Amino acid sequence: MNARLTEQQIAGVQDILMDELDVKREQLTPGAQLVEDLGADSLDVVQIVMRIEEIFHVTLTDEVAEKEGTVEKLYEILADELGQ
């Protein structure tokens, strides 16, 4: 798990992913790919990014939308934006 985010922040991201992608928390391993493993499409990714930006008051980079984006990559990008 990402050591740069708090457990509450990680849970918040996971809650968004579970809601948007209809997956279980157990599926949200650090290496799980948003598109290939969790079934996200481009609209899902946009909605995930928008919700994270709204909840955490940040602006995320385009890296999140990359096809190879993983749950861990999402945590890292959020931590960078939060300055953690």
C-alpha positions, -999 to +999 in steps of 0.1 A: +000+000+000+011+036-005+030+049+024+026+085+013-012+086+017-031+082+049-054+052+054-083+075+051-071+090+018-065+055+004-100+044+016-114+075-001-098+067-034-109+030-031-145+041-023-145+062-055-131+033-076-156+008-060-185+031-068-175+040-103-163+006-114-186-017-094-156-036-080-148-050-045-121-035-023-102-068-026-098-062-063-080-028-057-045-042-053-017-017-060-008-034-093-044-036-106-047-018-139-077+005-141-086-004-177-075-040-182-080-054-147-109-033-133-128-027-166-126+011-167-134+028-200-124+063-209-156+078-194-151+059-162-115+073-159-128+108-165-154+104-138-129+089-114-105+118-120-133+144-115-145+129-082-109+126-069-103+162-078-135+173-062-130+154-029-093+160-025-093+196-040-065+188-065-059+188-102-047+154-115-024+150-145-032+131-177-011+102-164-042+088-147-059+083-181-030+062-195-041+027-204-013+013-181-026+033-151-026+012-120-043+018-086-008+025-072-001+050-099-033+068-090-022+069-053+012+082-063-002+110-085-026+120-057+002+120-031+023+142-054-006+166-059-012+167-021+025+173-015+029+141+005 
